[in-house]
Amino acid sequence: MKRKFKFLLNKLTQTYCLDCARINHAYCRVWSLLKRSILENKSLVVVNAVIQLQVFLRVYLSFQSSPGFLERLSETAGGTVLGIGLFFLSIYVLFTNEGRALQTASSLDEGLSQVVSLGPFLSLDLQNNNRLVHLSAQLRTAQALHDPNYRVVVQAVKLKRQVEMYQWVEYRESKDYQEGGETKTETTYTYNTEWKSELVNSRNFDKEIGHQNPSAMAVESVTVVAPEVRVGPFILSKGLVDQINNFQTLSLRDFSAFNLDPFLSVYDDYFYHTQNPRRPEVGDVRVRFSFAGLSGETSQLGQAQTVSIVAMQRGEQLVPFKTKSGDILEILYLEELSPEEVFAREHQHNTMKTWGLRAAGWTLMFLSMQLTMRIIYTLVDWVPILRELVSVGLKIFALCVSSSLSLLVIAAGWLFYRPLLAAALGALALVPVFLARSGLPAKKNE
C-alpha cells in the first residue's frame, strides 16, 4: 500500500512540477494521516489521501532562468523610454494645473460678485432671467419612486436597488525567490465564498471544479431617478440632480413581509432569495435598497432634504451658468448655506484639487527620474556593495531633481498665467540680496 501511495505521489510531483523538499514534507504529513485512518478498502484510502495532498499542495512553481545582462539592459531601455514619456506628462500636469487653478478662482470671484440671493420667500421673478441666482429650500418631487417586485415605495429623488450574489472568489498570491541560479515563482491559490455585487467568472479560476459560479444574476442592480425635481418654483437641471448622491440604506426593520414571494425573507435590511439567510449557498441572491434626496412633505423616513443651489435662472428652470473666464457654475450643496459660504467651499475645493494635482505631477516626475536612471543601476548591479550604494544614491538624486524641476515648472506656470504676481514675488525675493550687497561697502569703510 505504501509503495502504491509513493507511486501516485511521484505522478503528482511530475504533474505539478513541485520541488522535492515540499513533496517530502507533504508526503510525511499525508502518510501520517493515512496511517491513523486505515480502512478496510485500502485503495479508497490511497485515493482519499492523494486528494488531500492535492488540496494541501495547491502551490505551483514556475521555473525560469535568470535574465542575462543584455536582456536586462534591453528591459531597462524600455523603462527609460517610459520614463521620458512620464517626464513630459508630469510637466504638462504641473503647468496646466496652475492655469486651471487661476481660471477656477477667477470664475468663482466673478460668480460671487454677480450672484443674486432669492431669500427665504421664493418666487418666480422674470427679472432674474439669465442671471446667476442663489437659493436654499427643500427638494420636491411629483410622485414617489417604487419597486413593484419588493413593494418598496420612497418619496425621494433617487432609489437604488443593489443586488449581491453569494459566489466563489479566487485569491492568488505569488512570490519570487532565487534558488540554484534560477528565478522561481511560487503561486498559491485559495478560494472563499463571499457576497459580491458583480458576477465572478469561475471559468478563469485555476481550479474550476468544485468552485463554479452561476453565469447570471436573477435580479439586476438599478437606480431610479425622479423625472422632475423641484426646489421652490424651479426645476433642477440634470447636472444639479446628478449631485444629489447622499444615499442612505432603507431600513426594513418595520417592513411587513406579508404578501411577499414565499421564497423571499427579510433579514438585516436585506431581501434574501433564500429561506435561510444565515446559511447562504452559492447562487443565493440578496437585495438592499437605498435612497438619496428625501422630497416628501410627510414621510416616515424624515423631513425633506434642504439644498443650497447656485445656478442660472432661465424661466422656471435652473441651468448652468458660464463665466467670462470660461468655467461653468452649477453648484449644489446638501445643506443650507449663504452665497458667501457656497463660494468659500468652492474655493477650498479648488485649493485642495490644485495641491492634489501638484503632488500627482511631482510623483510622476519622481517615477520618470527613477525609470530613466535605472540603466545606471543595471550597469553596476553585478557588484553587491556598489549596487546598494548606487541604488540609494539614485533614489536621493531622483528625489532632489524631481522636487527642483517640479518647483521650476510651477514657477513657469505662474510666470505664464500670473506674470504680474510672479514678477512681484521675484522682486520681493531679490530685496534681501540688494540689502546684503548695499551693506558690504559700509563694512569695508569701517
C-alpha positions in Angstrom: 0.0 0.0 0.0 2.8 2.4 0.9 4.6 1.6 -2.4 1.4 2.4 -4.3 0.9 5.6 -2.5 4.5 6.6 -3.2 4.0 5.9 -6.9 0.9 8.1 -7.1 2.7 10.8 -5.2 5.6 10.8 -7.7 3.0 11.1 -10.5 1.5 14.1 -8.7 5.1 15.5 -8.4 5.7 15.3 -12.1 2.3 16.7 -13.0 2.6 19.8 -10.9 6.4 20.2 -11.1 6.8 20.5 -7.4 10.2 20.6 -5.7 11.4 17.6 -3.6 11.6 19.4 -0.3 7.9 20.4 -0.5 6.9 16.9 -1.7 8.7 15.2 1.1 7.1 17.5 3.7 3.7 16.9 2.2 4.4 13.1 1.9 5.2 12.8 5.6 2.2 14.8 6.6 -0.3 12.9 4.4 1.3 9.5 5.2 0.9 10.1 8.9 -2.7 10.9 8.3 -3.1 7.8 6.2 -1.7 5.5 8.9 -4.1 6.9 11.5 -7.1 6.4 9.2 -6.6 2.9 7.8 -9.8 1.5 6.5 -10.7 -1.9 5.0 -10.9 -0.6 1.5 -7.2 0.3 1.2 -7.4 1.6 -2.4 -10.0 4.1 -1.4 -7.8 5.3 1.4 -5.0 5.9 -1.1 -7.2 7.9 -3.4 -8.5 10.0 -0.5 -5.0 10.7 0.7 -4.0 11.9 -2.8 -7.0 14.2 -2.9 -6.0 15.6 0.5 -2.5 16.1 -0.9 -3.9 18.0 -3.9 -5.8 20.3 -1.6 -2.8 20.7 0.7 -0.4 21.4 -2.2 -2.3 24.0 -4.3 1.1 25.6 -4.9 2.7 25.7 -8.3 6.4 26.6 -9.0 7.3 28.0 -12.4 10.9 28.0 -13.3 12.7 30.5 -15.5 16.4 31.2 -15.9 17.8 34.4 -14.6 17.9 37.0 -17.5 21.3 37.8 -18.9 23.0 41.2 -18.9 21.9 42.2 -22.4 18.3 41.1 -21.7 18.2 43.1 -18.5 19.7 46.1 -20.4 17.0 45.9 -23.1 14.3 45.8 -20.5 15.9 48.9 -18.8 15.9 50.7 -22.1 12.2 50.2 -22.4 11.8 51.6 -18.9 13.9 54.6 -20.0 11.5 55.3 -22.8 8.6 55.1 -20.5 10.3 57.4 -18.0 10.8 60.0 -20.7 7.1 59.9 -21.5 6.2 60.2 -17.8 8.6 63.2 -17.6 6.7 65.2 -20.2 3.4 64.1 -18.8 4.4 65.5 -15.4 5.4 68.8 -16.9 2.0 69.0 -18.7 0.1 68.2 -15.4 2.1 70.7 -13.3 2.0 73.5 -15.9 -1.7 73.3 -16.9 -2.8 72.9 -13.3 -1.7 76.4 -12.4 -3.8 77.8 -15.3 -6.8 75.7 -14.3 -6.5 76.9 -10.6 -6.3 80.5 -11.7 -9.3 80.2 -14.1 -11.4 78.5 -11.5 -10.6 81.1 -8.8 -11.4 83.9 -11.2 -14.7 82.3 -12.2 -15.7 81.9 -8.5 -14.8 85.5 -7.8 -16.9 86.6 -10.8 -19.8 84.5 -9.7 -19.8 85.8 -6.2 -19.8 89.4 -7.5 -22.8 88.7 -9.7 -25.0 86.2 -7.7 -28.5 87.3 -6.7 -29.8 85.7 -3.5 -33.5 85.0 -3.7 -34.0 84.9 0.1 -36.3 82.6 2.1 -39.5 83.5 0.3 -39.0 82.0 -3.1 -41.0 83.4 -6.1 -40.6 83.3 -9.8 -39.2 86.7 -10.8 -38.6 87.0 -14.5 -36.3 90.0 -13.9 -33.7 87.5 -12.8 -33.8 85.6 -16.1 -30.3 84.7 -17.4 -28.8 85.8 -14.1 -26.8 83.8 -11.6 -29.1 83.1 -8.6 -28.7 81.5 -5.2 -31.5 79.8 -3.2 -31.9 77.4 -0.3 -35.1 75.3 0.0 -36.4 71.8 0.3 -36.5 69.2 -2.5 -39.9 68.3 -4.0 -40.9 65.6 -6.4 -44.3 65.0 -8.0 -44.5 61.2 -7.4 -42.9 58.6 -5.2 -40.4 56.1 -6.5 -41.2 52.4 -6.1 -40.1 48.9 -6.9 -43.1 46.6 -7.5 -41.1 43.4 -7.1 -40.4 44.1 -3.5 -43.2 46.6 -2.7 -40.8 49.3 -1.8 -42.1 52.9 -2.0 -40.0 56.0 -1.2 -40.6 59.7 -1.8 -37.1 60.7 -2.9 -35.0 61.9 -5.8 -33.2 58.6 -6.3 -33.9 55.0 -5.3 -31.1 52.5 -5.7 -31.5 48.7 -5.8 -28.2 46.9 -5.1 -28.1 43.2 -5.8 -25.4 40.8 -4.4 -24.9 37.1 -5.1 -23.1 34.6 -2.9 -20.2 33.4 -5.1 -16.8 31.7 -5.1 -13.8 34.1 -5.1 -10.3 33.1 -6.1 -7.3 34.7 -4.4 -3.8 34.5 -5.9 -0.5 35.2 -4.1 2.8 34.9 -5.9 6.3 35.1 -4.5 9.6 35.2 -6.4 12.9 33.8 -5.0 16.3 32.7 -6.2 17.4 29.1 -6.0 20.2 27.4 -7.9 20.8 30.2 -10.3 17.1 30.3 -11.3 14.2 32.6 -10.6 11.3 30.6 -9.1 7.8 31.9 -8.8 5.6 30.3 -6.1 1.9 30.9 -6.7 -0.7 29.9 -4.1 -4.5 29.8 -4.9 -7.1 29.9 -2.2 -10.9 30.0 -2.6 -13.6 31.6 -0.4 -17.3 32.3 -0.7 -18.4 35.9 -0.4 -21.3 38.3 -1.3 -20.3 40.1 -4.5 -22.2 42.8 -6.4 -20.7 41.7 -9.7 -20.5 38.4 -11.4 -17.3 36.4 -10.8 -16.4 34.3 -13.8 -15.3 30.9 -12.4 -14.1 29.8 -15.8 -11.0 31.9 -15.2 -10.2 30.1 -11.9 -7.2 27.9 -11.7 -9.4 25.1 -10.3 -12.9 25.5 -11.6 -14.1 22.1 -10.4 -15.9 22.5 -7.1 -15.8 26.3 -7.4 -18.4 27.0 -10.1 -20.5 30.2 -10.0 -23.8 30.9 -11.9 -23.4 32.7 -15.2 -26.1 35.4 -14.5 -28.0 37.0 -11.7 -31.7 36.5 -11.3 -32.1 40.2 -10.3 -30.2 43.2 -11.7 -29.0 46.3 -9.8 -30.7 49.6 -10.9 -31.0 53.2 -9.9 -34.3 55.0 -10.5 -34.3 58.8 -10.7 -37.4 61.1 -10.4 -38.4 62.5 -13.8 -38.8 66.1 -12.3 -37.1 67.5 -9.3 -38.1 71.0 -7.9 -36.7 73.4 -5.4 -39.3 76.1 -4.7 -40.7 77.2 -8.1 -37.7 76.0 -10.1 -37.0 72.7 -11.9 -33.5 71.4 -11.5 -31.2 70.6 -14.4 -29.8 67.1 -14.9 -26.4 68.4 -13.7 -27.8 69.5 -10.4 -29.8 66.3 -9.9 -26.6 64.3 -10.5 -25.0 66.0 -7.5 -27.7 64.5 -5.1 -25.9 61.4 -4.0 -26.3 61.2 -0.2 -27.6 57.6 -0.3 -28.9 56.1 2.9 -29.8 52.5 3.4 -33.5 51.9 3.6 -34.3 50.3 6.9 -36.5 47.2 6.7 -37.0 46.9 10.4 -40.6 47.9 10.3 -41.2 46.4 6.8 -44.0 44.0 6.5 -43.1 40.8 4.7 -46.7 39.9 4.2 -47.8 39.1 0.6 -44.2 38.8 -0.4 -42.9 35.9 -2.5 -42.7 32.8 -0.3 -39.1 32.3 -1.3 -38.2 35.8 0.0 -37.1 36.6 3.5 -36.2 39.8 5.2 -33.1 39.9 7.4 -30.8 42.8 8.5 -32.1 45.3 5.9 -31.8 42.8 3.0 -34.3 40.9 1.0 -32.9 37.3 0.7 -33.9 35.0 -2.1 -33.4 32.0 0.2 -35.2 30.5 3.2 -32.1 30.5 5.4 -30.2 33.9 5.2 -27.7 32.9 7.9 -26.5 29.9 5.9 -26.4 31.0 2.3 -25.3 28.8 -0.6 -23.5 29.7 -3.8 -26.0 31.3 -6.2 -28.2 32.8 -3.5 -29.2 36.5 -4.0 -29.8 39.3 -1.6 -31.1 42.8 -2.3 -30.7 46.1 -0.5 -32.4 49.4 -1.2 -31.0 52.9 -0.5 -32.4 56.4 -1.3 -31.0 59.9 -1.9 -32.7 63.3 -1.6 -35.8 62.9 0.5 -38.5 65.0 -1.0 -41.8 64.1 0.7 -43.5 66.7 2.9 -44.7 64.0 5.3 -42.6 60.9 5.4 -41.7 58.2 7.9 -38.1 58.5 6.8 -37.7 62.1 7.9 -38.1 65.6 6.6 -37.4 66.6 3.0 -33.7 67.4 2.2 -32.7 71.1 2.2 -30.3 72.1 -0.5 -28.4 75.3 -1.5 -28.0 76.0 -5.2 -26.1 78.4 -7.3 -27.1 78.3 -11.0 -28.6 80.5 -13.8 -32.3 81.1 -13.8 -34.0 80.6 -17.2 -37.7 80.8 -16.8 -38.7 78.3 -14.3 -35.5 76.2 -14.8 -32.1 76.3 -13.1 -29.4 75.7 -15.7 -25.5 76.0 -15.9 -24.0 79.5 -15.9 -20.9 80.2 -18.0 -18.5 82.8 -16.6 -16.3 85.1 -18.7 -13.3 83.2 -17.5 -14.7 80.1 -19.2 -15.8 77.9 -16.3 -19.3 76.5 -15.7 -21.1 77.3 -12.4 -23.7 74.7 -11.4 -23.3 74.2 -7.7 -25.5 72.2 -5.2 -24.8 71.5 -1.5 -27.0 69.3 0.6 -27.4 71.8 3.4 -28.5 75.4 4.0 -25.6 77.8 3.1 -25.4 81.5 2.3 -23.9 82.6 -1.1 -20.6 83.6 0.7 -20.4 80.1 2.3 -21.1 78.4 -1.0 -18.3 80.2 -2.8 -15.9 79.8 0.1 -16.5 76.0 0.0 -15.8 76.0 -3.8 -12.5 78.0 -3.2 -11.5 75.3 -0.7 -12.2 72.5 -3.1 -10.2 74.4 -5.8 -7.2 74.7 -3.4 -7.3 71.0 -2.5 -7.5 70.0 -6.1 -4.6 72.3 -7.0 -2.4 70.8 -4.3 -3.5 67.3 -5.2 -2.5 67.7 -8.9 0.8 69.3 -7.8 1.5 66.2 -5.7 0.5 63.9 -8.6 2.7 65.8 -11.0 5.7 65.6 -8.6 5.1 61.8 -8.2 5.1 61.3 -12.0 8.3 63.3 -12.3 9.9 61.2 -9.5 8.9 58.0 -11.2 10.2 59.2 -14.5 13.6 60.1 -13.0 13.9 56.6 -11.4 12.9 54.8 -14.6 15.3 57.0 -16.7 18.3 56.4 -14.5 17.6 52.7 -14.0 20.1 51.9 -16.7 22.9 53.1 -14.4 21.8 50.6 -11.8 21.7 47.8 -14.3 25.3 48.5 -15.4 26.6 48.0 -11.8 24.2 45.6 -10.3 26.7 42.7 -10.6 28.8 44.2 -7.8 26.9 43.8 -4.5 28.3 46.7 -2.5 28.4 49.1 -5.4 24.8 48.0 -6.3 23.4 49.1 -2.9 25.3 52.4 -2.9 24.2 53.3 -6.4 20.6 52.3 -5.6 20.4 54.7 -2.6 22.3 57.4 -4.5 19.9 57.3 -7.5 16.9 57.5 -5.2 18.2 60.6 -3.4 19.2 62.1 -6.8 15.7 61.4 -8.2 14.1 62.9 -5.2 16.1 66.1 -5.3 15.9 66.6 -9.1 12.2 65.9 -9.3 11.5 68.4 -6.4 13.6 71.1 -8.1 12.2 70.6 -11.5 8.6 70.5 -10.2 9.1 73.8 -8.5 10.6 75.3 -11.7 7.6 74.1 -13.8 5.2 75.5 -11.2 7.1 78.8 -11.2 7.0 78.8 -15.1 3.2 78.3 -14.9 2.9 81.2 -12.5 5.0 83.3 -14.8 2.9 82.4 -17.8 -0.6 82.7 -16.2 0.2 85.3 -13.5 3.1 87.4 -14.9 2.4 90.4 -12.6 2.2 88.3 -9.4 5.3 86.3 -10.4 7.3 89.5 -11.2 6.2 91.0 -7.8 7.3 87.8 -6.0 10.6 87.7 -7.9 11.3 91.4 -7.0 10.4 90.7 -3.4 12.8 87.7 -3.3 15.7 89.9 -4.6 15.2 92.5 -1.8 17.4 90.6 0.8 20.2 90.3 -1.9 20.2 94.0 -2.6 20.2 94.8 1.2 23.1 92.5 1.7 25.1 94.0 -1.2 24.4 97.6 -0.1 25.8 96.8 3.4 29.1 95.5 2.2 30.8 98.8 1.3 29.9 100.3 4.6 31.7 97.4 6.5 34.8 97.8 4.3 35.0 101.6 5.1 34.9 100.8 8.7 
